[in-house]
Amino acid sequence: MNANVGFQISPSEAGLKPYAVTSTNTRGRDYSEQFGRNMDPYAIDRQRVLHSAAFRRLAHKTQVFVTGEHDHLRTRMTHTLEVTSVVRRLCVALQVNGAVGELIAMTHDLGHPPFGHAGEVALHKLMAHHGGFEHNAQSLRIVEYLEHPYPAFRGLNLTFEVRESLAKHCTIYDRPGLHRLADGSQAPLEGQIANLADRVAYDCHDLEDAIGEGLLDEAVLKEADLWSEAAAPIRAEYADRALAAVRRPILDRLEAILLEDVVAESRRRIASSGIASVDDVRNCAQPLIAFSKSMEPRIAALESFLSERVYHHSRLIRMDDKAGRLIDQIFNIYLAESKLLPPRFERRVKEQGLHRVVCDYIAGMTDRFCQEEFRRLFEPFERV
């Protein structure tokens, strides 16, 4: 691994805390590359992620509700963008590198398969005896191997800190598993912020989508303590307005309540830790970016509410079941006849193994392409 010798500190990095990730303390890339002296390595990474096919495909992948039903629902892309917004706010408040945090957020869901977590569960079952499947591990596989636009090396050759943060990304839905960069140490603060911002973003936007889809009304929402706290002053001012007219200011206030708690708790932990460098952050016994002890059970209760009232709603259960059966059938027909795979994937079978190659191909599909491929493979007299 080479350091990015010759990089000068970016003007945007001036004023950051000494434990922030910067262009001068990066551990560099796996493959040596020459850049201009004033090129920010993280701006280079951002461009590579932005131009990747995996990033573009996020626009047509499910977040919670299947894409394509109508244009108002979150997709994996809009979720990613909302995470970057939360990351930026936290990085500014804590004086660490927002550009790095946003980059990690842009990259964190590249490995998500079609149909959200239902697709992930289906692929993990199909890969149970072949290394399993987990979308964070797949994100790393994408940036280290599957995306290969540059002839000099496989992958995107992203900086160490971005890949390290992906390897250590962990929420109730994220367990990256074994990777050479998951060494038991903490992620840099920017990676920890992206980790927590993911949680804040999906808690808030899943509420909004569920309200919009009619799965939640105000009588039910009152069961969620944090919603009630956020809603009280908004409802006091706009008592006669429909929920649709006030849900956004309520959610904005909910997000502010959560972020104020995170900033206060994280500042307390940082101050008591005595950290002075990125390596000090890595060597801490616990994460430094976190909810307070009083907030954690409240956010956990909100997530339990979402699980019961939204994620396990009969509408989503039917959708998830259908998605799982669709992926299962496509996977098994590729196993039975590998020549149905695109030639560039079939050529990888000897090196990677048929199950992993099939998994890579399906994981990269959008919801729409996966459904179209099912029709091509199984419906009679389909044009090829």
N, C-alpha and C positions, 0 to 999 in steps of 0.2 A: 504494500500500500504506500502510495506516495503522498507527501504533503504538497499542498498547492503553493510551492515556493514562488515568491514574487507577487503574491496577492497583497494589495494594500487594503487597509480597512475602508469599508464603504462609508460614505457620508451618512447613510441611513443607520449605521451601527454606532455612530457617535452618541455618547451618553448612556449606553447600555451598561448594565451591571457587569462586574468582572466574571461572573459565572454564566453569562449568556453565551450561546454559541455564536461565533463570528467567523468571518472569512480568514482571520489570522490564527484561529485555534482549531480549525477543522483538522481531522485526521486524514482527510484527503479521499482518494478514490482507489479502487482496486487496480485500475489500469492507468498508467501514466498518460496524461494529455497535456498539450501546451496551449495555454490561453494567453490573451493579452494581459499586461500587467495590471490594468485597472478593471478587469472583469471579475465580478462577484460570482464565486462558485455556486452560490445558491440561486442566483438569477439564471445561470446556465442550467441548473437542475430543474428549475421551474419551467423553463422553455421546453425541456425534454419531456417532462410529464405532460404539459399542456398539449404538445404535439403528438402524444402517443395515441394509438388506436384504442387502447384500454380506457383511457380517460374519456375519449369521445363516446364510447359505448355506454358510459354511465348514464347518459341522457335517456336511454331506453331500457333501463333496468329498474325493477321494482324496489321501492323502499319498504312500504308496508302493503299498500293497495296496488294491485297489478296495473302497470302502465298501460295506457291505451283506452281505459274506460272513459276518461275525459281529460281535459287539459289542466285541471286545477290541482291535481294530486301531486305530492312530492315524488320525485324520482331519486335514484341513487345520486344523480348529478346535483340536483338542487339540495339534497341533504349535505353533500360534500361542500357546496358553496356556503350553506348555513353554518357548518362547522368552522370553515375558514373565518367567517365573520366573528363568531364567538372567540376563536383563537386570537384574532387581532386585538379584540378588546382586552382580553386577559394579558396578552404580551405587553401591550402599552401600559396597563396598570402596574405590571410587575417589572417593567423596564428590562425585558429580555427581547430576543430577536423575533419580531412579528413576521418577517419574511420567511424565516426558517420554520416557524410554527405553522404558517399558512401552507407552506410547501409540504410539510408532513401531513397536514389535513387533506390536501389535494390528492395525496398518494394513498391514504390509509384504506380506502375501499376499492382500489383498482381490481382486487381479486374477487369481488363479489360476483357470484354466478347469477343467471336469470332467476326471477321470482323470489328474490330476497332470501330470507333465512330458510324458507321451505326448500329452495334450490340447494342451499348449503347442506341441510340435513339429508336430502336425497343423495347428494354426491358423497357425503361422508359415509353413508351406509354402503353405497356401491364400492367405495374404496377401503372398506374396513380391513381387508387383508392385503392392502397394497399401499399402505402409508397414510391412509385417511385423507380428508380434505378439510381445510380451515381457511377462511377467506383472507385472513391476515398473512398467513404463510403463502397463500397464492399471490397476494400483492407483492411480496418479496420475490416470488418466482417470476412474476411479470417483469419487475424492474431489473432483475439479475440475469434473466435467461430468455423469457418468451418474447419480449420486445427487443428487437435487434436491428435498429435502423442504421447502425454504424458498422462498416466492414471490419474495423480493427478489433472489435470485441463483441461478445454477447451482452445483452442487456443494455441498460441506459447509463451504466457506470456512474450512478449517483453517489454523492458524498456519503461518508460513513455515518454521519449523524442522522441523516434521513432514514437510511436502511436500519440502523440500530433502533430508532424509535418505532419503526414498523415491527421489528422483531419483539419489542417489549410492549406493544400496544395491548392493553388488557382491560376489558369491561365485563359485565355480566354476559355479553354476547360475543366476546372476543377472547380467544385463547390460542395464541399463535403456535404454541408447542415448541418443539426442538428446532433450533437454528443456531448456527455458529455465533451469531451476534447476541443471542439471548443467553447471556453468561451469568444471570442472577443479579447483576447490578441494576441500578435505576437508570431510566432514560434521562437525557438532558431535560432541563425544565421546559423547553419548547415542545419536546415529545410528550412530557407529562401533561402539559396544557392541552395539546391536541387530543390526548386520551380522555381528559375530563370534558373538554368541549364537545366531543362526540356524544357524550351522555346528555349534556344539557340540551344540545340541539335536537336529538331525537325525542327526548321527553316532551319538549315544547311543541315541536311540529307534528308529532303523532297525535297530540291532543287536538291540534287545529284540524288536521285531516279527518279525524274521527268525528269531530263536531260537524264539519262540512258534509260528511257522508251520512249524518243522521244516527250514528252509533251512540252518541252522547248528547244528553240534554242537561239543562241546569240542575234539575232535580238529582240526576245521577252525579254530576260534577261536584255537588256539595259534599259527596263522600270523600273527596280528595282535599285534605287540609291545606295544602299549598295553593291549590286553585282558589279555595275560599278566601285565603288571606290576600291573594293578588286581586281577586274580583271585588272585594268589599268596597274600596274607595271608588272604583269605576262604576259599580252598580249604585252607589249612593248618589253619584252625579247624574247617571243616565238610567234611572230606574225603569223608565217606560220603553227603553229600546230593546229590540230583539237581540237574542244572543249573537246572531251573525253580525250585528252592527257594533258589538263591543268586544268580541272575542280577541281581536288583534291587540287593543290596548291592555287587555287583561294578560295576554301572553307576554307582551313586552314587559309588563311589571313583574310577572313571574320570573322571566329570564333575569331581570335586574336583581331581584331578591336572591336568586341563586348565585349570580356572579359577584354580588357584594359579599356574600358569605365566603365564596372561594377566595377572593382577593384578601379578605381579612385573615382567614385561616392560613393561607399560603404565606403571607407576609410574616405571620407569627412563627410558622415553622422555619422559614428561611432565616429569620433573625436568630432563633435559638440554635440553629444548626451550625452557625459559624462558617458557612461555605464561602470560598473565595475563588473557585474555579469550576469548570465543567467537570473535571475529574472528581472534585469534592462532591458534586451533586451525584455522580454515579456511585460513589462509595457510601452514600447515606443508607441507613438501615431501613428507612421507610420513604415513600413518596413525599415530596415537599409541596405538591399541588393537590389540594384535597378540600372536600367539604369539612365543616366543623363537626365535632361530635354531636352537637345538637341538631344540625341540619341533616346529617347522613341518614338517620332513621326516617326523617320526613321525606327525603327524596326517594328512599327505598319504598316507602308506602305509596308514593305517587306511581312508581314503576310497577308495583304490585297491582295497583288500580288499573293501569294501562294493560297489564297482562291479562287480568280477569275480564275487563270490560271491552277491550279492543282486540288484542292479539288472539284471544280465545273466543272471539265472537263467531257465531256459526258461519257468517259470510266469509270470514278469513279462513276458517277451518276448511270449508269447501274449496276455496281457492288453493290453499296449501296442498290439500290432498290431490287435487287435479294436477297441480304443478309437479308434485312428486312422482305421480304415475307417468306423466309425460316424459320427464327426464329419465326415469327408469327404463322406459321402452326405447328411447333413443340410444341410451348408453349401451343397452344389450344388443341392439342391432348392429352397432359399430363393432362390438366385440365379436359378433358372429361373422362379420364381413368388413375387415379393415379397409378394403378398397373403396368403401363408401366415404371414407374420410378424404378431405382435400389432400392432394399429393404432398404438400409441404409438411403436413402432419404425419402422413403415413411414413414418410422418410425418417421420422424420428423414432419409430417404434423399436428398431433394433437397439438404439441407444437408451431410450427412456422406458421402454416397456409399454405394451398395448394399453393397459388400464390407465396409466398416467397420461398418455397421449390423448386418449378419449376424454379423460377428465379435463385436461387443459382445454380441449376444443369446446366442450360443452360449457365449461365455466366462463369462457370468453363470449358466449352468445348473449345477445340481448333477448328480452322477453319475446319480442316480435320475431326475430330470426329463429328462435327455438321453436315457436309455434309453426312457422313456415316450414322449417326443416322436418317437423313431425308430419306435416301434410305431404311433403315431397316423398318421405320415406314410406308412409303407410296408406295414403289415400290412393285408390286405383286411378289409372289413366292420368296422373298428374304430369304436366309438362316438365321436362328436365332440362 
